[in-house]
Amino acid sequence: MATDVTTAPVSWTDGTILTEVFKTVDDHQIKADIILPLGLKPGKHPLIIAYHGGALVAGSRNYPMFMAAWLPPYALSHNAIILSPDHRLLPSCTSSDIVSDLESLWSWALSSLPSILSSRAPGYEVDLSRILVEGGSAGGFCAAHLALSHPEQVKAAILVYPMVDMYSEYFRAGPRPEAYGKGPPGMEDLKWRGEELREKIKEAQAKGWVSERVTPMGEKSLGTSILQGAVYGEFFERKDDPVCRVREGQAKGLPGRVWILHGKEDTLVPAEGSRVFIEEVKKVGWKTEVMYDEISDEPSEHGFDATWTVGDEKLKKRLDWISEVF
């Protein structure tokens, strides 16, 4: 029986968290957290692979600020195990390095996760025939990549204000002037620009591989600075962009159901990217159902769903739809 998610006090830090290294590059370990939500009982459970946001520059597998607060309660209601991975971060790597990490995580999950659970959490099994991928912002890029690369094994995807059109002019040439000084509440002016940004990029690159980066609230953000600094194209390759992959026949398909949620007022990752992605998917004629919701009847800047709960109607009706196939 499903748990009543409207009252379940479940967060990212509740439950049992098992941290594992799934990849090592040079001497740098890349980790993933296996999360058994508080209240999850032993048995065989579906898997949610959930990627954090952060512009592919910031965040980590255990930084809830860049993760959907409603996901752990949803996981518990669906009796699911969560896999929350890290990946290498820009600007010390390229988008192709990140894609390599996503594929390494996928292979590791299929080959090693069952035995790890058997050893570290006896009684808990993962059902690899029932996989949902989820992510917001940069996490949406990661989830979209897995969905486009493994559509036969992924049952459904949830992409929230996803970075799926990263080879667009907006990211390669920078946003329109009116976008400067805007952003999620509290982050409007926390950006480096020009030569100052170049110096910060050099400092970050000098540190070598990085897969965890958290900026204290109130301080300038390297992620948003790069995102809106007309330098993103230096790190992001065309072949890794979801829209380009669909348009140029480099994707295998999409899962049976995909839900995309975006805000009309988003100035960090404009909703136009999601619209373009959906149009390209329609052109290829894949057998997938794509549901798109663009929020316009409430404040809808990037991160607008931070206070949403799974009991909210806008979430519940779509999560119920996803649950029919997951």
C-alpha positions in Angstrom: 0.0 0.0 0.0 1.3 3.5 -0.8 2.3 5.8 2.0 0.2 9.0 2.6 2.8 11.4 1.1 0.8 14.5 2.1 1.8 14.0 5.7 5.0 11.8 5.5 7.9 13.9 7.0 10.5 12.6 4.7 13.5 14.6 3.5 16.8 13.9 1.7 18.6 13.5 5.0 16.1 11.0 6.5 16.4 7.3 6.2 19.5 5.2 5.5 22.2 6.7 3.3 24.9 4.4 1.9 27.7 6.2 0.1 29.7 4.4 -2.6 32.4 5.2 -5.0 31.2 4.3 -8.5 34.1 5.7 -10.5 37.7 6.9 -10.0 39.4 9.3 -12.5 43.1 9.6 -11.8 43.0 9.8 -8.0 39.6 11.5 -7.9 36.7 9.5 -6.5 33.2 10.1 -7.8 30.5 9.0 -5.4 26.8 8.2 -5.2 24.4 7.9 -2.3 22.0 5.0 -2.1 19.0 6.3 -0.1 16.5 4.1 1.6 13.8 6.6 2.5 12.7 6.7 6.1 10.0 4.1 6.6 10.9 2.0 3.5 10.4 -1.6 4.4 12.6 -4.5 3.2 11.6 -6.0 -0.1 12.2 -5.5 -3.8 11.9 -1.8 -4.8 11.9 0.3 -8.0 14.8 2.7 -8.5 14.8 6.5 -8.9 18.0 7.9 -10.3 17.9 11.6 -9.2 20.5 14.2 -10.3 21.1 17.4 -8.5 21.1 20.9 -10.1 23.8 23.5 -10.2 24.4 24.4 -13.9 26.8 21.4 -14.1 29.2 23.7 -12.2 28.0 23.4 -8.6 26.0 21.2 -6.2 26.6 17.6 -5.0 24.7 14.4 -4.4 23.9 15.5 -0.8 23.2 19.2 -1.2 19.3 19.4 -0.8 19.2 23.0 -1.9 19.7 21.8 -5.5 17.4 18.9 -5.2 13.6 18.5 -5.3 12.2 18.5 -1.8 9.1 16.6 -3.0 11.1 13.6 -4.4 11.9 11.7 -1.1 8.2 11.6 -0.1 7.3 10.5 -3.6 9.9 7.8 -3.5 8.5 6.6 -0.2 4.9 6.6 -1.5 6.1 4.5 -4.4 8.3 2.3 -2.2 11.3 3.3 -4.2 15.1 3.4 -3.5 16.8 6.6 -4.6 20.2 6.8 -6.2 21.7 10.3 -5.9 25.0 10.6 -7.8 27.8 13.1 -8.2 29.5 13.8 -11.5 32.5 15.9 -12.5 31.8 19.6 -12.6 32.6 22.4 -15.1 34.9 24.2 -15.7 37.5 21.6 -14.7 36.0 19.2 -17.2 33.9 19.3 -20.4 30.4 18.2 -21.1 31.8 15.0 -22.5 33.5 14.2 -19.2 30.2 14.6 -17.5 28.4 12.4 -20.0 31.1 9.8 -19.4 30.3 9.9 -15.7 26.6 9.5 -16.4 27.3 6.4 -18.4 29.6 5.1 -15.8 26.9 5.5 -13.1 24.4 3.7 -15.3 26.7 0.7 -15.9 27.6 0.6 -12.2 24.0 0.7 -11.1 23.1 -2.2 -13.3 26.1 -4.3 -12.5 27.0 -3.4 -8.9 24.0 -1.9 -7.1 22.2 -5.3 -6.4 25.2 -6.8 -4.7 26.0 -3.7 -2.7 22.4 -3.7 -1.3 22.7 -7.3 -0.5 25.9 -6.7 1.4 25.1 -3.3 3.1 21.3 -3.5 3.4 20.3 -7.1 3.7 16.6 -7.6 2.9 16.5 -4.7 0.4 16.6 -5.4 -3.3 16.4 -3.2 -6.4 14.1 -3.9 -9.3 16.1 -2.8 -12.3 13.1 -3.3 -14.6 11.5 -0.3 -13.0 13.7 2.8 -13.3 12.7 6.4 -13.2 15.2 9.2 -13.9 14.6 12.7 -12.4 16.5 15.9 -12.3 16.1 19.7 -12.1 18.1 22.3 -14.1 21.5 20.7 -14.6 20.0 17.5 -13.1 17.5 17.7 -15.9 20.3 17.5 -18.4 21.7 14.4 -16.7 18.3 12.7 -16.5 17.5 13.6 -20.2 20.8 12.1 -21.2 20.0 8.8 -19.5 16.5 8.8 -20.9 17.7 9.4 -24.5 20.4 6.8 -24.2 18.5 4.0 -22.4 14.9 4.4 -23.4 14.2 0.7 -23.2 15.3 0.3 -19.6 14.1 3.7 -18.2 10.4 3.5 -17.6 9.8 7.3 -17.2 11.6 10.6 -16.8 10.8 13.8 -14.9 12.7 16.8 -16.1 12.2 20.1 -14.1 13.3 23.3 -15.8 15.9 21.1 -17.6 19.0 22.3 -19.4 18.2 20.5 -22.7 19.0 23.2 -25.2 22.5 24.1 -24.1 23.9 24.7 -27.6 21.5 27.6 -28.1 22.6 31.1 -28.6 21.4 32.0 -25.1 24.1 29.9 -23.5 26.9 30.3 -26.0 26.6 34.0 -26.5 25.1 35.0 -23.1 21.6 36.1 -22.2 19.9 39.2 -23.4 20.9 42.3 -21.4 17.5 42.4 -19.6 18.3 39.1 -18.0 21.2 40.5 -16.0 20.2 41.4 -12.4 17.6 38.7 -12.5 17.5 35.2 -11.1 16.1 33.1 -8.2 15.3 35.2 -5.1 18.5 36.1 -3.3 20.7 35.3 -6.3 19.9 38.1 -8.7 23.2 40.0 -8.5 25.5 37.2 -7.2 27.5 36.8 -10.5 31.0 37.5 -11.7 31.5 39.0 -15.1 34.2 39.8 -17.6 37.8 39.4 -16.6 36.8 38.7 -13.0 34.9 35.7 -14.2 37.8 34.5 -16.3 40.1 34.6 -13.2 37.6 32.6 -11.2 37.4 30.0 -14.0 41.2 29.7 -14.0 41.2 29.3 -10.2 38.6 26.5 -10.5 40.5 24.7 -13.3 43.7 24.8 -11.3 42.1 22.6 -8.6 41.8 19.7 -11.0 38.8 17.3 -11.1 35.9 18.5 -8.8 32.6 16.6 -8.3 31.3 18.5 -5.3 31.0 22.3 -5.1 28.7 24.2 -2.7 28.6 28.0 -2.5 27.4 29.4 0.8 24.1 31.4 0.4 24.7 35.1 -0.1 28.1 34.6 -1.9 28.7 34.9 -5.6 28.0 31.8 -7.6 30.4 30.3 -10.2 27.5 28.3 -11.6 25.2 31.2 -12.4 28.2 33.3 -13.5 29.2 30.8 -16.1 25.6 30.1 -17.1 25.0 33.8 -17.9 28.6 34.8 -18.7 28.7 34.0 -22.5 31.4 31.3 -21.8 29.3 28.2 -21.5 30.0 27.1 -25.1 33.7 26.8 -24.2 32.9 23.7 -22.0 29.8 22.3 -23.7 30.1 20.2 -26.9 27.3 20.1 -29.5 27.2 16.3 -29.5 26.2 16.2 -25.8 23.3 18.6 -26.1 19.9 16.9 -25.8 18.2 19.0 -28.5 21.1 18.4 -30.9 21.1 14.7 -30.2 17.4 14.4 -31.1 17.6 16.7 -34.1 20.7 14.9 -35.5 19.6 11.4 -34.9 22.1 10.7 -32.1 19.6 9.6 -29.5 18.0 6.1 -29.2 14.6 7.3 -28.1 12.7 8.3 -25.0 10.9 6.3 -22.2 7.2 5.6 -22.5 6.4 8.7 -20.4 8.2 12.0 -19.9 7.0 14.9 -17.8 8.7 18.3 -18.3 8.0 21.1 -15.9 9.2 24.7 -16.5 8.5 28.2 -15.4 7.6 30.9 -17.8 9.6 33.5 -16.0 12.8 31.4 -15.8 15.9 33.7 -16.5 18.6 31.1 -15.8 17.3 28.3 -18.0 14.7 29.8 -20.3 11.5 27.8 -20.9 12.2 28.1 -24.7 14.7 25.3 -24.4 12.1 22.9 -23.1 9.7 24.0 -25.9 12.4 23.4 -28.6 13.2 20.0 -27.1 9.6 18.9 -27.3 9.2 20.1 -30.9 12.2 18.1 -31.9 10.9 15.0 -30.2 7.6 15.4 -32.0 9.4 15.5 -35.4 11.1 12.1 -34.9 7.9 10.4 -34.1 9.1 8.2 -31.1 6.5 6.2 -29.3 6.6 8.2 -26.1 4.1 10.4 -24.3 5.5 13.8 -23.3 3.5 16.0 -20.9 4.6 19.6 -20.7 3.5 22.1 -18.0 4.7 25.7 -18.1 3.9 27.5 -14.9 2.6 31.0 -15.4 -0.1 31.4 -12.7 2.4 31.9 -9.9 6.0 33.2 -9.5 7.9 30.9 -11.9 11.6 31.9 -11.7 14.2 29.1 -11.7 13.6 27.0 -8.6 9.9 27.9 -8.2 9.0 24.5 -6.9 11.2 24.7 -3.8 8.2 24.9 -1.5 6.0 22.4 -3.4 4.9 19.2 -1.8 3.7 16.0 -3.3 0.3 16.8 -2.1 0.1 19.9 -4.3 -2.3 19.4 -7.1 0.1 20.5 -9.8 2.6 17.8 -8.7 0.2 15.1 -7.7 -1.7 14.7 -11.0 1.5 14.4 -13.0 3.2 12.1 -10.4 0.1 9.9 -10.5 0.5 9.8 -14.3 4.2 8.8 -14.1 3.4 6.2 -11.5 1.1 4.4 -13.9 4.1 3.1 -15.8 6.9 3.2 -13.2 
